[in-house]
Amino acid sequence: MSRRCKAASERLATPVIPVGAPGFAGSKNLGNKLAGHALLDHVIGTVEPTEMTPFDINMLGEYNVAGELWQVAPLFAKLGIRVLAPITGDARYHQVAGAHRARVNMVVCSQAMASLARAMQDRWDIPYFEGSFYGIGDTSSSLRTLARMLVERGADDGLIARTEALIESEEARAWATLAPYRARLEGKRVLLYTGGVKSWSVVAALQEMGMVVIGTSVRKSTAEDKQRIKNLMGDDAPMVDQIPAKQMYAMLARGDADILMSGGRTQFVALKTKTPWLDINQERHHGYAGYAGTIALIRQIDAELFNPIWAQVRTPAPWDCPRPDPLPQAAEGGARDSGRLRASE
């Protein structure tokens, strides 16, 4: 396969990359890993960037879902941090090919791309960390970690001061915007049925609003992801693997959760139980990353929970309501007499 791809590259004057995934083997995460290995073997390190700075980073496992990369890009721009290569959301070939010159790698989706980060550390001495831009606290923590690691790799010390100033400003603005929503959402119960990095990163965002996560799915989560959940929710964190539709239906019908946050495949379970539902997976139309994205997430949750449609659909239909007692009828003789009177008239 490699020889054929090489011949095609020469004939088309365009890189043709072999990816060993026979029959699209395995799950989506396995496919991402195989693609990451293909990038490592055939793309990364094949082109030198035209310009390099001490503030260059890669974001691994960042797929720009609903434009989420564009929500955090303005934060990087204010700090002078350059995303050399987002792998692979919104990336260009030459960016990925020159990714070996980054100073730090941030792993956004550890299940899919942690192995690529480890390989790049071994081959090009690029340190990495696993972070998240979901939630106010995690966004600030990721920015601080990036700043610290970049300074350790040669960036100027002023980056840390600029980062702290930006965090203070952005957090103040975000919390002021979210204050009215917290008053409405505090204590609301959420069933989070997703997996991977969102199994813990979204939990942090919900807890910041005082919401209660009654269960979070760990179907595609790593051991590190599960440990982060325990750090957030305690050792007895309600982690679930896969919930059969019948069991989920029973949970929602009992009112165990006020809202289900999941992918599109389980939305109909929520709708059948007249439970608010919010898409949290990659098919969604709203980005939830960074400070602006967290505000967007909370607004969407509030809009779903307090949509007046739920009060309407939960109200019994008129034909299901008990009928009122019939009106008392006049005595049979009186009715006949009044009928004859009207006829004679």
C-alpha positions as semicolon CSV with decimal commas, in nm:
position;residue;x (nm);y (nm);z (nm)
1;M;0,000;0,000;0,000
2;S;0,284;0,240;0,083
3;R;0,443;0,187;-0,260
4;R;0,115;0,259;-0,434
5;C;0,064;0,573;-0,231
6;K;0,418;0,686;-0,310
7;A;0,358;0,629;-0,681
8;A;0,029;0,817;-0,663
9;S;0,200;1,106;-0,483
10;E;0,456;1,133;-0,762
11;R;0,194;1,108;-1,034
12;L;-0,047;1,360;-0,877
13;A;0,214;1,588;-0,719
14;T;0,003;1,565;-0,404
15;P;0,080;1,375;-0,082
16;V;-0,113;1,048;-0,067
17;I;-0,102;0,898;0,281
18;P;-0,165;0,528;0,355
19;V;-0,377;0,457;0,662
20;G;-0,384;0,096;0,776
21;A;-0,748;0,051;0,871
22;P;-0,874;-0,260;0,689
23;G;-1,249;-0,260;0,669
24;F;-1,254;0,052;0,886
25;A;-1,150;-0,177;1,171
26;G;-1,272;-0,113;1,521
27;S;-1,432;0,184;1,690
28;K;-1,408;0,552;1,610
29;N;-1,138;0,597;1,874
30;L;-0,932;0,316;1,721
31;G;-0,971;0,485;1,382
32;N;-0,842;0,809;1,530
33;K;-0,542;0,628;1,676
34;L;-0,464;0,462;1,344
35;A;-0,490;0,797;1,169
36;G;-0,259;0,948;1,429
37;H;0,001;0,679;1,362
38;A;-0,030;0,747;0,988
39;L;0,033;1,117;1,048
40;L;0,333;1,032;1,263
41;D;0,481;0,794;1,006
42;H;0,411;0,987;0,686
43;V;0,328;1,355;0,757
44;I;0,460;1,506;1,080
45;G;0,821;1,612;1,041
46;T;0,822;1,620;0,661
47;V;0,798;2,000;0,625
48;E;0,978;2,274;0,814
49;P;0,757;2,568;0,921
50;T;0,840;2,896;0,747
51;E;0,846;3,067;1,087
52;M;0,891;2,943;1,442
53;T;0,827;3,121;1,772
54;P;0,874;3,032;2,141
55;F;0,494;3,037;2,173
56;D;0,405;2,757;1,930
57;I;0,178;2,477;2,047
58;N;-0,009;2,185;1,896
59;M;-0,357;2,078;1,999
60;L;-0,398;1,702;1,960
61;G;-0,741;1,545;1,938
62;E;-0,898;1,885;1,869
63;Y;-1,159;1,844;1,596
64;N;-1,310;2,195;1,591
65;V;-1,655;2,054;1,668
66;A;-1,911;2,329;1,606
67;G;-1,625;2,578;1,577
68;E;-1,487;2,522;1,927
69;L;-1,129;2,588;1,819
70;W;-1,238;2,930;1,700
71;Q;-1,382;3,002;2,047
72;V;-1,044;2,960;2,218
73;A;-0,831;3,104;1,936
74;P;-0,898;3,466;2,049
75;L;-0,764;3,377;2,395
76;F;-0,443;3,245;2,240
77;A;-0,416;3,555;2,022
78;K;-0,437;3,785;2,325
79;L;-0,154;3,593;2,490
80;G;0,061;3,569;2,179
81;I;0,032;3,190;2,170
82;R;0,025;3,039;1,822
83;V;-0,145;2,710;1,740
84;L;0,111;2,565;1,504
85;A;-0,107;2,263;1,424
86;P;-0,455;2,168;1,539
87;I;-0,469;1,794;1,482
88;T;-0,690;1,773;1,302
89;G;-0,971;2,028;1,333
90;D;-0,940;2,315;1,085
91;A;-0,585;2,202;1,000
92;R;-0,396;2,236;0,673
93;Y;-0,149;1,975;0,551
94;H;0,157;2,196;0,590
95;Q;0,058;2,274;0,949
96;V;0,044;1,908;1,045
97;A;0,364;1,838;0,852
98;G;0,548;2,103;1,057
99;A;0,395;2,008;1,392
100;H;0,725;1,862;1,513
101;R;0,854;2,215;1,583
102;A;0,594;2,300;1,847
103;R;0,718;2,375;2,199
104;V;0,424;2,209;2,381
105;N;0,147;1,966;2,292
106;M;-0,194;1,995;2,452
107;V;-0,399;1,675;2,432
108;V;-0,769;1,754;2,416
109;C;-0,897;1,400;2,354
110;S;-0,671;1,161;2,543
111;Q;-0,842;0,841;2,431
112;A;-0,765;0,912;2,068
113;M;-0,439;1,107;2,070
114;A;-0,242;1,041;2,387
115;S;-0,034;0,780;2,205
116;L;0,057;1,037;1,939
117;A;0,160;1,284;2,211
118;R;0,385;1,024;2,375
119;A;0,542;0,936;2,041
120;M;0,610;1,303;1,962
121;Q;0,768;1,346;2,304
122;D;0,997;1,052;2,243
123;R;1,090;1,153;1,890
124;W;1,111;1,534;1,913
125;D;1,120;1,601;2,289
126;I;0,786;1,787;2,290
127;P;0,629;1,777;2,639
128;Y;0,255;1,739;2,661
129;F;-0,033;1,765;2,905
130;E;-0,398;1,666;2,893
131;G;-0,638;1,956;2,936
132;S;-0,986;2,082;2,866
133;F;-1,152;2,404;2,760
134;Y;-1,495;2,307;2,896
135;G;-1,593;2,512;3,199
136;I;-1,454;2,829;3,354
137;G;-1,212;2,660;3,591
138;D;-1,073;2,410;3,340
139;T;-1,025;2,680;3,077
140;S;-0,825;2,888;3,322
141;S;-0,628;2,584;3,435
142;S;-0,537;2,490;3,078
143;L;-0,422;2,844;2,998
144;R;-0,206;2,851;3,311
145;T;-0,050;2,515;3,228
146;L;0,025;2,621;2,873
147;A;0,186;2,944;2,991
148;R;0,400;2,767;3,251
149;M;0,517;2,496;3,012
150;L;0,598;2,747;2,737
151;V;0,805;2,954;2,979
152;E;0,991;2,637;3,079
153;R;1,061;2,585;2,709
154;G;1,201;2,933;2,648
155;A;0,909;3,181;2,626
156;D;0,946;3,507;2,816
157;D;0,836;3,522;3,179
158;G;0,584;3,793;3,097
159;L;0,357;3,528;2,947
160;I;0,253;3,410;3,293
161;A;0,161;3,763;3,403
162;R;-0,035;3,820;3,080
163;T;-0,216;3,490;3,132
164;E;-0,318;3,577;3,487
165;A;-0,445;3,917;3,376
166;L;-0,646;3,761;3,094
167;I;-0,793;3,495;3,324
168;E;-0,896;3,755;3,581
169;S;-1,070;3,965;3,317
170;E;-1,240;3,676;3,138
171;E;-1,354;3,502;3,454
172;A;-1,506;3,822;3,594
173;R;-1,700;3,879;3,273
174;A;-1,814;3,517;3,252
175;W;-1,929;3,489;3,614
176;A;-2,120;3,816;3,591
177;T;-2,303;3,682;3,285
178;L;-2,371;3,343;3,443
179;A;-2,493;3,466;3,784
180;P;-2,865;3,479;3,689
181;Y;-2,844;3,132;3,534
182;R;-2,684;2,979;3,841
183;A;-2,978;3,092;4,053
184;R;-3,212;2,907;3,816
185;L;-3,003;2,596;3,756
186;E;-2,863;2,521;4,101
187;G;-2,976;2,179;4,218
188;K;-3,098;2,063;3,877
189;R;-3,010;1,699;3,810
190;V;-2,825;1,593;3,495
191;L;-2,769;1,253;3,338
192;L;-2,456;1,294;3,125
193;Y;-2,438;1,014;2,869
194;T;-2,140;1,079;2,649
195;G;-1,788;0,949;2,723
196;G;-1,426;1,033;2,656
197;V;-1,297;1,369;2,769
198;K;-1,651;1,507;2,806
199;S;-1,725;1,245;3,074
200;W;-1,528;1,462;3,318
201;S;-1,473;1,800;3,153
202;V;-1,844;1,876;3,116
203;V;-1,901;1,757;3,474
204;A;-1,676;2,038;3,594
205;A;-1,874;2,296;3,395
206;L;-2,205;2,168;3,538
207;Q;-2,078;2,163;3,894
208;E;-1,967;2,524;3,861
209;M;-2,337;2,609;3,817
210;G;-2,441;2,405;4,121
211;M;-2,601;2,133;3,910
212;V;-2,600;1,770;4,027
213;V;-2,465;1,501;3,794
214;I;-2,652;1,181;3,880
215;G;-2,448;0,974;3,636
216;T;-2,177;1,014;3,373
217;S;-2,093;0,761;3,105
218;V;-1,737;0,633;3,075
219;R;-1,783;0,421;2,762
220;K;-1,490;0,581;2,577
221;S;-1,295;0,712;2,875
222;T;-0,939;0,629;2,974
223;A;-0,823;0,538;3,322
224;E;-0,703;0,898;3,357
225;D;-1,048;1,026;3,259
226;K;-1,209;0,807;3,526
227;Q;-0,966;0,930;3,788
228;R;-1,053;1,290;3,702
229;I;-1,420;1,207;3,752
230;K;-1,339;1,071;4,097
231;N;-1,140;1,384;4,174
232;L;-1,446;1,592;4,085
233;M;-1,720;1,377;4,233
234;G;-1,552;1,158;4,492
235;D;-1,454;0,792;4,497
236;D;-1,818;0,688;4,477
237;A;-1,877;0,891;4,161
238;P;-2,180;0,760;3,967
239;M;-1,990;0,634;3,663
240;V;-2,184;0,416;3,421
241;D;-2,072;0,222;3,118
242;Q;-2,368;0,165;2,889
243;I;-2,730;0,216;2,990
244;P;-2,982;0,007;2,794
245;A;-3,262;0,215;2,645
246;K;-3,521;0,042;2,865
247;Q;-3,328;0,123;3,181
248;M;-3,270;0,483;3,071
249;Y;-3,640;0,518;2,994
250;A;-3,725;0,399;3,346
251;M;-3,479;0,644;3,502
252;L;-3,617;0,941;3,312
253;A;-3,979;0,834;3,358
254;R;-3,923;0,826;3,735
255;G;-3,785;1,178;3,719
256;D;-3,434;1,082;3,833
257;A;-3,291;1,355;3,608
258;D;-3,421;1,697;3,508
259;I;-3,231;1,687;3,177
260;L;-3,046;1,433;2,964
261;M;-2,727;1,548;2,793
262;S;-2,616;1,294;2,534
263;G;-2,575;1,217;2,167
264;G;-2,852;1,201;1,912
265;R;-2,908;0,826;1,943
266;T;-3,069;0,858;2,287
267;Q;-3,268;1,176;2,233
268;F;-3,588;0,987;2,162
269;V;-3,573;0,813;2,500
270;A;-3,579;1,156;2,660
271;L;-3,855;1,285;2,436
272;K;-4,076;0,983;2,505
273;T;-4,051;1,054;2,877
274;K;-4,110;1,427;2,820
275;T;-3,764;1,506;2,958
276;P;-3,555;1,798;2,829
277;W;-3,260;1,685;2,616
278;L;-2,944;1,863;2,500
279;D;-2,703;1,736;2,235
280;I;-2,351;1,723;2,380
281;N;-2,181;1,510;2,113
282;Q;-2,003;1,602;1,793
283;E;-2,323;1,644;1,589
284;R;-2,429;1,950;1,788
285;H;-2,467;2,296;1,637
286;H;-2,324;2,498;1,928
287;G;-1,963;2,518;2,045
288;Y;-1,902;2,496;2,419
289;A;-1,527;2,561;2,455
290;G;-1,363;2,844;2,647
291;Y;-1,532;3,116;2,846
292;A;-1,767;3,214;2,564
293;G;-1,849;2,850;2,498
294;T;-1,929;2,785;2,864
295;I;-2,175;3,073;2,859
296;A;-2,330;2,926;2,543
297;L;-2,360;2,583;2,710
298;I;-2,532;2,719;3,019
299;R;-2,770;2,926;2,811
300;Q;-2,863;2,618;2,607
301;I;-2,925;2,414;2,924
302;D;-3,141;2,691;3,068
303;A;-3,335;2,724;2,743
304;E;-3,404;2,350;2,735
305;L;-3,505;2,319;3,098
306;F;-3,735;2,619;3,102
307;N;-3,886;2,583;2,758
308;P;-4,264;2,624;2,807
309;I;-4,327;2,329;2,578
310;W;-4,253;2,088;2,864
311;A;-4,539;2,222;3,077
312;Q;-4,769;2,183;2,777
313;V;-4,673;1,827;2,682
314;R;-4,692;1,713;3,044
315;T;-5,047;1,843;3,080
316;P;-5,301;1,565;3,018
317;A;-5,487;1,589;2,688
318;P;-5,851;1,700;2,715
319;W;-5,974;1,351;2,627
320;D;-5,764;1,203;2,907
321;C;-5,910;1,433;3,171
322;P;-6,201;1,311;3,388
323;R;-6,536;1,424;3,252
324;P;-6,734;1,670;3,466
325;D;-7,059;1,552;3,624
326;P;-7,353;1,589;3,383
327;L;-7,595;1,874;3,442
328;P;-7,905;1,774;3,642
329;Q;-8,198;1,701;3,410
330;A;-8,550;1,824;3,465
331;A;-8,817;1,579;3,579
332;E;-8,951;1,364;3,298
333;G;-9,304;1,497;3,327
334;G;-9,192;1,857;3,340
335;A;-8,984;1,807;3,028
336;R;-9,283;1,659;2,839
337;D;-9,519;1,932;2,959
338;S;-9,277;2,207;2,856
339;G;-9,238;2,039;2,517
340;R;-9,616;2,025;2,464
341;L;-9,646;2,386;2,573
342;R;-9,392;2,499;2,317
343;A;-9,563;2,291;2,048
344;S;-9,907;2,438;2,124
345;E;-9,768;2,783;2,114
